[in-house]
Amino acid sequence: MRSAFKVIITKVADTGDPEEYDMPHSSLNYLMDPQCRYRAHYPDAMEAPRLAATLRREISESHEASK
């Protein structure tokens, strides 16, 4: 699954304790259509109002295309 979505993760030890570590990772939100096909992706840091407007447009375009 990670390779399909190009997710990158790396385990980084901060101390000598194996119970303590960071797990930096890529962070995107994916938009999939009803058939689970990729439509678009958006950065995790995208502001909510902009993301909402973009998703409304994508959904509207998808409905128009399916008519």
DRENTORKOL-3810 file (N, C-alpha, C; in nm, 4 decimals):
REM DRENTORKOL-3810
@n.u->0.0824; n.v->-0.1188; n.w->0.0000; ca.u->0.0000; ca.v->0.0000; ca.w->0.0000; c.u->0.0871; c.v->0.1255; c.w->0.0000
@n.u->0.1976; n.v->0.1237; n.w->0.0782; ca.u->0.2822; ca.v->0.2427; ca.w->0.0829; c.u->0.3337; c.v->0.2793; c.w->-0.0547
@n.u->0.3755; n.v->0.1811; n.w->-0.1334; ca.u->0.4311; ca.v->0.2118; ca.w->-0.2650; c.u->0.3232; c.v->0.2628; c.w->-0.3599
@n.u->0.2016; n.v->0.2126; n.w->-0.3493; ca.u->0.0933; ca.v->0.2578; ca.w->-0.4365; c.u->0.0649; c.v->0.4060; c.w->-0.4175
@n.u->0.0782; n.v->0.4540; n.w->-0.2934; ca.u->0.0502; ca.v->0.5942; ca.w->-0.2643; c.u->0.1764; c.v->0.6757; c.w->-0.2426
@n.u->0.2909; n.v->0.6155; n.w->-0.2719; ca.u->0.4203; ca.v->0.6835; ca.w->-0.2605; c.u->0.4433; c.v->0.7426; c.w->-0.1214
@n.u->0.4066; n.v->0.6667; n.w->-0.0183; ca.u->0.4258; ca.v->0.7084; ca.w->0.1201; c.u->0.5690; c.v->0.6768; c.w->0.1613
@n.u->0.6313; n.v->0.7733; n.w->0.2262; ca.u->0.7681; ca.v->0.7563; ca.w->0.2730; c.u->0.7672; c.v->0.7627; c.w->0.4253
@n.u->0.8233; n.v->0.6614; n.w->0.4902; ca.u->0.8372; ca.v->0.6628; ca.w->0.6354; c.u->0.9792; c.v->0.6235; c.w->0.6704
@n.u->1.0256; n.v->0.6764; n.w->0.7819; ca.u->1.1591; ca.v->0.6447; ca.w->0.8292; c.u->1.1563; c.v->0.6395; c.w->0.9808
@n.u->1.2016; n.v->0.5311; n.w->1.0384; ca.u->1.2108; ca.v->0.5210; ca.w->1.1833; c.u->1.3429; c.v->0.5826; c.w->1.2257
@n.u->1.3366; n.v->0.6804; n.w->1.3165; ca.u->1.4553; ca.v->0.7516; ca.w->1.3615; c.u->1.4652; c.v->0.7389; c.w->1.5132
@n.u->1.5716; n.v->0.6797; n.w->1.5618; ca.u->1.5934; ca.v->0.6675; ca.w->1.7060; c.u->1.6526; c.v->0.7972; c.w->1.7590
@n.u->1.5903; n.v->0.8522; n.w->1.8633; ca.u->1.6406; ca.v->0.9756; ca.w->1.9244; c.u->1.7389; c.v->0.9459; c.w->2.0372
@n.u->1.7210; n.v->0.8325; n.w->2.1024; ca.u->1.8056; ca.v->0.7970; ca.w->2.2165; c.u->1.8511; c.v->0.6527; c.w->2.1984
@n.u->1.9215; n.v->0.6026; n.w->2.2947; ca.u->1.9631; ca.v->0.4628; ca.w->2.2918; c.u->1.8509; c.v->0.3681; c.w->2.3312
@n.u->1.7368; n.v->0.4215; n.w->2.3742; ca.u->1.6231; ca.v->0.3390; ca.w->2.4173; c.u->1.5412; c.v->0.2980; c.w->2.2953
@n.u->1.5323; n.v->0.1675; n.w->2.2638; ca.u->1.4571; ca.v->0.1234; ca.w->2.1450; c.u->1.3069; c.v->0.1502; c.w->2.1545
@n.u->1.2584; n.v->0.1819; n.w->2.2749; ca.u->1.1162; ca.v->0.2138; ca.w->2.2924; c.u->1.0857; c.v->0.3589; c.w->2.2557
@n.u->1.1882; n.v->0.4401; n.w->2.2360; ca.u->1.1689; ca.v->0.5815; ca.w->2.2040; c.u->1.2222; c.v->0.6096; c.w->2.0636
@n.u->1.1327; n.v->0.6545; n.w->1.9755; ca.u->1.1742; ca.v->0.6869; ca.w->1.8391; c.u->1.0696; c.v->0.7776; c.w->1.7747
@n.u->1.1098; n.v->0.8461; n.w->1.6692; ca.u->1.0193; ca.v->0.9263; ca.w->1.5867; c.u->0.9895; c.v->0.8472; c.w->1.4606
@n.u->0.8769; n.v->0.8763; n.w->1.3983; ca.u->0.8403; ca.v->0.8099; ca.w->1.2736; c.u->0.7978; c.v->0.9179; c.w->1.1731
@n.u->0.8951; n.v->0.9958; n.w->1.1189; ca.u->0.8596; ca.v->1.0952; ca.w->1.0175; c.u->0.7972; c.v->1.0261; c.w->0.8961
@n.u->0.6993; n.v->1.0908; n.w->0.8353; ca.u->0.6319; ca.v->1.0310; ca.w->0.7196; c.u->0.5767; c.v->1.1396; c.w->0.6287
@n.u->0.5533; n.v->1.1031; n.w->0.5049; ca.u->0.4903; ca.v->1.1958; ca.w->0.4119; c.u->0.3450; c.v->1.2122; c.w->0.4548
@n.u->0.2828; n.v->1.3210; n.w->0.4105; ca.u->0.1482; ca.v->1.3487; ca.w->0.4584; c.u->0.0650; c.v->1.4133; c.w->0.3478
@n.u->-0.0191; n.v->1.3339; n.w->0.2853; ca.u->-0.1092; ca.v->1.3824; ca.w->0.1815; c.u->-0.2484; c.v->1.3262; c.w->0.2062
@n.u->-0.3476; n.v->1.3977; n.w->0.1594; ca.u->-0.4851; ca.v->1.3487; ca.w->0.1596; c.u->-0.5200; c.v->1.3136; c.w->0.0157
@n.u->-0.5739; n.v->1.1947; n.w->-0.0044; ca.u->-0.6066; ca.v->1.1472; ca.w->-0.1383; c.u->-0.7562; c.v->1.1521; c.w->-0.1619
@n.u->-0.7955; n.v->1.1935; n.w->-0.2811; ca.u->-0.9350; ca.v->1.1901; ca.w->-0.3238; c.u->-0.9492; c.v->1.0742; c.w->-0.4215
@n.u->-1.0379; n.v->0.9821; n.w->-0.3875; ca.u->-1.0627; ca.v->0.8645; ca.w->-0.4705; c.u->-1.2070; c.v->0.8699; c.w->-0.5193
@n.u->-1.2316; n.v->0.8168; n.w->-0.6387; ca.u->-1.3687; ca.v->0.8142; ca.w->-0.6897; c.u->-1.4429; c.v->0.6935; c.w->-0.6308
@n.u->-1.5729; n.v->0.6793; n.w->-0.6595; ca.u->-1.6496; ca.v->0.5681; ca.w->-0.6021; c.u->-1.5951; c.v->0.4295; c.w->-0.6387
@n.u->-1.5175; n.v->0.4193; n.w->-0.7461; ca.u->-1.4572; ca.v->0.2913; ca.w->-0.7850; c.u->-1.3159; c.v->0.2757; c.w->-0.7265
@n.u->-1.2829; n.v->0.3624; n.w->-0.6322; ca.u->-1.1522; ca.v->0.3616; ca.w->-0.5637; c.u->-1.0362; c.v->0.3942; c.w->-0.6568
@n.u->-1.0622; n.v->0.4735; n.w->-0.7594; ca.u->-0.9550; ca.v->0.5200; ca.w->-0.8483; c.u->-0.9081; c.v->0.6572; c.w->-0.8009
@n.u->-0.7804; n.v->0.6797; n.w->-0.8126; ca.u->-0.7195; ca.v->0.8071; ca.w->-0.7742; c.u->-0.7760; c.v->0.9216; c.w->-0.8573
@n.u->-0.8134; n.v->1.0315; n.w->-0.7910; ca.u->-0.8570; ca.v->1.1529; ca.w->-0.8610; c.u->-0.7581; c.v->1.2669; c.w->-0.8395
@n.u->-0.7127; n.v->1.2836; n.w->-0.7153; ca.u->-0.6231; ca.v->1.3953; ca.w->-0.6845; c.u->-0.5625; c.v->1.3731; c.w->-0.5462
@n.u->-0.4645; n.v->1.4549; n.w->-0.5143; ca.u->-0.4116; ca.v->1.4533; ca.w->-0.3780; c.u->-0.3855; c.v->1.5967; c.w->-0.3339
@n.u->-0.3870; n.v->1.6158; n.w->-0.2032; ca.u->-0.3752; ca.v->1.7488; ca.w->-0.1448; c.u->-0.2815; c.v->1.7422; c.w->-0.0247
@n.u->-0.2016; n.v->1.8475; n.w->-0.0045; ca.u->-0.1110; ca.v->1.8479; ca.w->0.1106; c.u->-0.1897; c.v->1.8527; c.w->0.2415
@n.u->-0.1361; n.v->1.7884; n.w->0.3430; ca.u->-0.2005; ca.v->1.7857; ca.w->0.4736; c.u->-0.2158; c.v->1.9265; c.w->0.5309
@n.u->-0.1254; n.v->2.0158; n.w->0.4953; ca.u->-0.1274; ca.v->2.1515; ca.w->0.5492; c.u->-0.2247; c.v->2.2440; c.w->0.4763
@n.u->-0.2953; n.v->2.1945; n.w->0.3758; ca.u->-0.3898; ca.v->2.2776; ca.w->0.3008; c.u->-0.4992; c.v->2.3276; c.w->0.3955
@n.u->-0.5279; n.v->2.4568; n.w->0.3896; ca.u->-0.6281; ca.v->2.5150; ca.w->0.4792; c.u->-0.7660; c.v->2.4585; c.w->0.4487
@n.u->-0.8433; n.v->2.4357; n.w->0.5552; ca.u->-0.9743; ca.v->2.3706; ca.w->0.5438; c.u->-1.0683; c.v->2.4394; c.w->0.4448
@n.u->-1.0830; n.v->2.5733; n.w->0.4468; ca.u->-1.1748; ca.v->2.6357; ca.w->0.3503; c.u->-1.1336; c.v->2.6114; c.w->0.2049
@n.u->-1.0037; n.v->2.6162; n.w->0.1782; ca.u->-0.9550; ca.v->2.5920; ca.w->0.0417; c.u->-0.9762; c.v->2.4456; c.w->0.0024
@n.u->-0.9481; n.v->2.3536; n.w->0.0942; ca.u->-0.9687; ca.v->2.2118; ca.w->0.0667; c.u->-1.1164; c.v->2.1838; c.w->0.0415
@n.u->-1.2045; n.v->2.2409; n.w->0.1237; ca.u->-1.3485; ca.v->2.2199; ca.w->0.1066; c.u->-1.3954; c.v->2.2704; c.w->-0.0295
@n.u->-1.3499; n.v->2.3886; n.w->-0.0706; ca.u->-1.3885; ca.v->2.4439; ca.w->-0.2009; c.u->-1.3369; c.v->2.3556; c.w->-0.3147
@n.u->-1.2150; n.v->2.3080; n.w->-0.3010; ca.u->-1.1563; ca.v->2.2211; ca.w->-0.4033; c.u->-1.2329; c.v->2.0900; c.w->-0.4128
@n.u->-1.2669; n.v->2.0309; n.w->-0.2985; ca.u->-1.3422; ca.v->1.9050; ca.w->-0.2987; c.u->-1.4816; c.v->1.9238; c.w->-0.3577
@n.u->-1.5475; n.v->2.0357; n.w->-0.3250; ca.u->-1.6798; ca.v->2.0632; ca.w->-0.3843; c.u->-1.6699; c.v->2.0698; c.w->-0.5362
@n.u->-1.5658; n.v->2.1377; n.w->-0.5871; ca.u->-1.5465; ca.v->2.1488; ca.w->-0.7316; c.u->-1.5205; c.v->2.0114; c.w->-0.7933
@n.u->-1.4322; n.v->1.9338; n.w->-0.7330; ca.u->-1.4002; ca.v->1.7997; ca.w->-0.7844; c.u->-1.5245; c.v->1.7112; c.w->-0.7875
@n.u->-1.6036; n.v->1.7140; n.w->-0.6817; ca.u->-1.7246; ca.v->1.6314; ca.w->-0.6748; c.u->-1.8253; c.v->1.6764; c.w->-0.7789
@n.u->-1.8413; n.v->1.8073; n.w->-0.7947; ca.u->-1.9334; ca.v->1.8608; ca.w->-0.8949; c.u->-1.8908; c.v->1.8193; c.w->-1.0357
@n.u->-1.7608; n.v->1.8314; n.w->-1.0648; ca.u->-1.7099; ca.v->1.7921; ca.w->-1.1969; c.u->-1.7292; c.v->1.6426; c.w->-1.2204
@n.u->-1.7109; n.v->1.5639; n.w->-1.1168; ca.u->-1.7284; ca.v->1.4196; ca.w->-1.1279; c.u->-1.8739; c.v->1.3844; c.w->-1.1583
@n.u->-1.9670; n.v->1.4530; n.w->-1.0917; ca.u->-2.1094; ca.v->1.4284; ca.w->-1.1168; c.u->-2.1476; c.v->1.4700; c.w->-1.2585
@n.u->-2.0940; n.v->1.5821; n.w->-1.3049; ca.u->-2.1239; ca.v->1.6291; ca.w->-1.4408; c.u->-2.0704; c.v->1.5308; c.w->-1.5450
@n.u->-1.9509; n.v->1.4788; n.w->-1.5209; ca.u->-1.8896; ca.v->1.3862; ca.w->-1.6164; c.u->-1.9633; c.v->1.2527; c.w->-1.6231
@n.u->-2.0307; n.v->1.2161; n.w->-1.5150; ca.u->-2.0991; ca.v->1.0862; ca.w->-1.5126; c.u->-2.2397; c.v->1.0918; c.w->-1.5712
@n.u->-2.2851; n.v->1.2095; n.w->-1.6102; ca.u->-2.4201; ca.v->1.2226; ca.w->-1.6686; c.u->-2.4228; c.v->1.1758; c.w->-1.8120
END
